[in-house]
Amino acid sequence: MDRWACTQASCSNKSGHCYVVDGIHLRMLAQHLRTWSMAINEGSVDTETCPESLAKSLMPVKPSLKNPLRESTANMPKKDAEVLPPHPLHYTQYPYGYYHYGPPPYPQHPPQPMPAMPMTPVPPTTAVAAEIDRGHRSSSVVSESDIVNDKLTLYVNWLARKNPALTEQLNQCLEKLKKVYVIFNTLSEVPDSLFDSWGFEVGITLLLKSQTLKYERARAKGRA
């Protein structure tokens, strides 16, 4: 990573590493360099291009400046909702009905109430997630749809096994993500500002976002 060692005399981080975007120096710490190196080993990036999620999380060396990658994401125009043409209304003319004078042709009975259906208690989410995790590794009884629906839980459990010292922080982050209905397929779209508002360290955010491809490969080989 000597390519990004800062040598600009006017930069206050000239003794460290800076990722330069549009002339703005973004400070890179040791943990950022390790994350980048892991991504290079996985073959998803090279030494010239920083992973997008990592680049967006970097902070400018000058506090008065902003990360241009965050600005470009925030200023992206939203697609206009597709407006469907009005559907023509068709009116059907029905013939006048014949009103029967006199007693009704058949006896009228009040509607009978439906019998109450017994309520089946729903097992807690943690028990379901544990059952899916055990079934994924040791049995084929659990259906594929159950695994997909709780894939985020399986992914966080896999990270916790790889990083046992971060188990508590990962479980807390999983609870937060589930409360806002984030799933595995949308994890990479969660803005870093949301993780910041929850008070999680940058390392937890980078770990969650940078290991999804590695988890998919490990899962395909039956190692997750």
C-alpha positions as CSV (number, residue, x, y, z in Angstrom):
1,M,0.0,0.0,0.0
2,D,3.0,2.3,-0.4
3,R,1.2,3.7,-3.4
4,W,-1.1,5.7,-1.1
5,A,1.6,6.9,1.4
6,C,1.0,10.6,1.6
7,T,4.0,12.8,0.7
8,Q,2.2,16.1,0.2
9,A,3.8,18.7,2.4
10,S,0.6,20.7,2.9
11,C,-1.3,17.6,4.2
12,S,-1.4,17.2,8.0
13,N,-1.4,13.4,7.4
14,K,1.7,13.4,5.3
15,S,3.4,10.8,7.6
16,G,0.4,8.4,7.1
17,H,-1.7,7.1,4.2
18,C,-4.3,9.1,2.2
19,Y,-6.8,8.0,-0.4
20,V,-7.2,11.0,-2.7
21,V,-10.5,11.6,-4.4
22,D,-11.1,14.8,-6.5
23,G,-8.1,16.4,-4.8
24,I,-9.4,15.7,-1.3
25,H,-7.2,13.6,1.1
26,L,-9.1,10.9,2.9
27,R,-7.3,9.5,6.0
28,M,-6.6,5.8,6.0
29,L,-5.8,4.0,9.2
30,A,-4.2,0.6,9.7
31,Q,-7.6,-1.2,9.9
32,H,-8.6,0.4,6.6
33,L,-5.4,-0.9,4.9
34,R,-6.1,-4.4,6.3
35,T,-9.6,-4.3,4.9
36,W,-8.4,-3.2,1.5
37,S,-5.7,-5.9,1.5
38,M,-8.4,-8.6,2.3
39,A,-10.5,-7.3,-0.6
40,I,-7.4,-7.5,-2.9
41,N,-6.8,-11.1,-1.8
42,E,-10.4,-12.0,-2.6
43,G,-9.9,-10.5,-6.1
44,S,-12.7,-8.0,-6.0
45,V,-10.4,-4.9,-6.2
46,D,-6.8,-3.9,-6.9
47,T,-4.3,-1.5,-5.4
48,E,-5.5,1.4,-7.5
49,T,-9.2,1.2,-6.6
50,C,-10.4,1.2,-3.0
51,P,-13.5,-0.9,-2.2
52,E,-16.6,1.4,-2.5
53,S,-18.0,0.8,0.9
54,L,-14.6,1.4,2.5
55,A,-14.0,4.6,0.5
56,K,-17.3,6.0,1.6
57,S,-16.5,5.5,5.2
58,L,-13.2,7.4,5.1
59,M,-13.1,10.8,6.7
60,P,-11.3,13.8,5.1
61,V,-8.0,15.0,6.7
62,K,-9.4,18.5,6.8
63,P,-12.5,18.7,9.0
64,S,-14.0,21.5,6.9
65,L,-14.1,19.2,3.8
66,K,-16.5,16.4,3.0
67,N,-16.0,13.0,1.5
68,P,-17.0,13.5,-2.2
69,L,-18.1,9.9,-2.6
70,R,-20.8,10.4,0.1
71,E,-21.8,13.6,-1.7
72,S,-22.2,11.9,-5.0
73,T,-24.4,9.2,-3.5
74,A,-26.6,11.7,-1.6
75,N,-27.1,13.8,-4.8
76,M,-28.1,11.0,-7.1
77,P,-31.5,11.8,-8.7
78,K,-34.3,9.5,-7.8
79,K,-36.2,7.8,-10.6
80,D,-39.6,9.2,-11.1
81,A,-42.4,6.9,-10.4
82,E,-43.9,5.4,-13.5
83,V,-47.3,6.9,-14.2
84,L,-49.8,4.5,-15.7
85,P,-52.4,5.8,-18.2
86,P,-55.9,6.0,-16.9
87,H,-57.9,2.8,-17.4
88,P,-61.1,3.4,-19.3
89,L,-64.3,2.6,-17.3
90,H,-66.8,0.3,-18.9
91,Y,-70.4,0.4,-17.7
92,T,-72.7,-2.6,-18.1
93,Q,-76.4,-2.0,-18.5
94,Y,-78.4,-4.6,-16.6
95,P,-82.2,-5.2,-17.3
96,Y,-84.6,-4.1,-14.6
97,G,-85.2,-6.9,-12.1
98,Y,-88.6,-8.3,-11.2
99,Y,-89.7,-7.6,-7.6
100,H,-91.6,-10.5,-6.1
101,Y,-94.6,-9.4,-4.0
102,G,-95.6,-11.7,-1.3
103,P,-93.7,-14.1,1.0
104,P,-90.1,-15.0,0.1
105,P,-89.8,-18.2,-1.9
106,Y,-87.5,-19.7,0.7
107,P,-87.0,-19.3,4.5
108,Q,-84.5,-16.7,5.6
109,H,-81.9,-17.9,8.1
110,P,-79.5,-15.6,10.0
111,P,-75.8,-16.2,9.2
112,Q,-74.1,-18.7,11.5
113,P,-71.0,-17.6,13.3
114,M,-67.7,-19.3,12.3
115,P,-66.2,-21.5,14.9
116,A,-63.1,-20.1,16.6
117,M,-59.9,-21.4,15.3
118,P,-57.3,-22.5,17.9
119,M,-54.3,-20.2,18.1
120,T,-50.9,-21.8,17.7
121,P,-48.1,-20.0,19.7
122,V,-45.3,-18.7,17.5
123,P,-41.8,-19.8,18.6
124,P,-39.3,-17.0,19.5
125,T,-37.1,-15.6,16.7
126,T,-33.9,-16.8,18.3
127,A,-35.1,-20.4,18.5
128,V,-36.1,-20.3,14.8
129,A,-32.7,-18.8,13.8
130,A,-30.9,-21.5,15.8
131,E,-32.9,-24.3,14.2
132,I,-32.2,-22.9,10.7
133,D,-28.5,-22.6,11.6
134,R,-28.4,-26.3,12.8
135,G,-30.4,-27.5,9.9
136,H,-28.1,-25.7,7.4
137,R,-25.0,-27.5,8.7
138,S,-26.2,-31.0,9.6
139,S,-29.6,-31.8,8.0
140,S,-31.7,-31.2,4.9
141,V,-35.0,-31.0,6.7
142,V,-35.0,-27.1,6.8
143,S,-36.3,-25.7,3.5
144,E,-34.2,-23.4,1.3
145,S,-36.8,-20.6,1.7
146,D,-36.3,-20.6,5.5
147,I,-32.5,-20.3,5.1
148,V,-32.9,-17.4,2.6
149,N,-35.4,-15.6,4.9
150,D,-33.0,-15.6,7.8
151,K,-29.7,-15.4,5.8
152,L,-28.6,-12.3,7.6
153,T,-28.7,-14.2,11.0
154,L,-26.6,-17.1,9.5
155,Y,-24.1,-14.6,8.1
156,V,-23.7,-12.8,11.5
157,N,-23.3,-16.2,13.2
158,W,-20.6,-17.1,10.7
159,L,-18.8,-13.8,11.4
160,A,-19.0,-14.4,15.1
161,R,-17.5,-17.8,14.8
162,K,-14.6,-16.2,12.8
163,N,-14.3,-13.3,15.2
164,P,-15.3,-14.6,18.7
165,A,-14.1,-11.4,20.4
166,L,-16.7,-9.4,18.5
167,T,-19.7,-11.7,19.1
168,E,-21.5,-9.3,21.5
169,Q,-21.1,-6.3,19.2
170,L,-22.2,-8.4,16.1
171,N,-25.3,-9.7,17.9
172,Q,-26.3,-6.1,18.9
173,C,-25.9,-4.9,15.4
174,L,-28.0,-7.8,14.1
175,E,-30.9,-6.8,16.4
176,K,-30.7,-3.2,15.2
177,L,-30.7,-4.3,11.5
178,K,-33.7,-6.6,12.0
179,K,-35.7,-3.8,13.7
180,V,-35.4,-1.7,10.5
181,Y,-36.1,-4.8,8.2
182,V,-32.7,-5.0,6.7
183,I,-32.0,-8.4,5.0
184,F,-28.7,-10.0,3.8
185,N,-29.3,-8.9,0.1
186,T,-29.7,-5.2,1.2
187,L,-26.9,-5.1,3.8
188,S,-24.5,-3.4,1.4
189,E,-27.0,-0.5,0.8
190,V,-27.3,0.5,4.4
191,P,-25.6,3.9,4.8
192,D,-22.7,4.2,7.2
193,S,-24.4,7.1,8.9
194,L,-27.0,4.7,10.2
195,F,-24.3,2.5,11.8
196,D,-22.7,5.7,13.2
197,S,-26.1,6.7,14.8
198,W,-26.2,3.3,16.6
199,G,-22.7,4.0,18.0
200,F,-20.9,1.1,16.4
201,E,-17.2,1.3,15.6
202,V,-16.0,1.6,12.0
203,G,-14.5,-1.9,12.2
204,I,-17.9,-3.5,12.8
205,T,-19.4,-1.7,9.8
206,L,-16.5,-2.7,7.6
207,L,-16.6,-6.3,8.8
208,L,-20.3,-6.6,8.0
209,K,-20.1,-5.1,4.5
210,S,-16.8,-6.5,3.3
211,Q,-17.2,-10.2,4.1
212,T,-20.5,-11.0,2.2
213,L,-18.7,-12.3,-1.0
214,K,-16.4,-14.5,1.1
215,Y,-19.3,-15.8,3.1
216,E,-21.2,-16.7,-0.2
217,R,-18.1,-18.7,-1.4
218,A,-17.7,-20.4,1.9
219,R,-21.4,-21.3,2.0
220,A,-21.3,-22.7,-1.6
221,K,-18.4,-25.0,-0.5
222,G,-20.3,-26.1,2.6
223,R,-17.8,-24.3,5.0
224,A,-20.3,-21.7,6.4
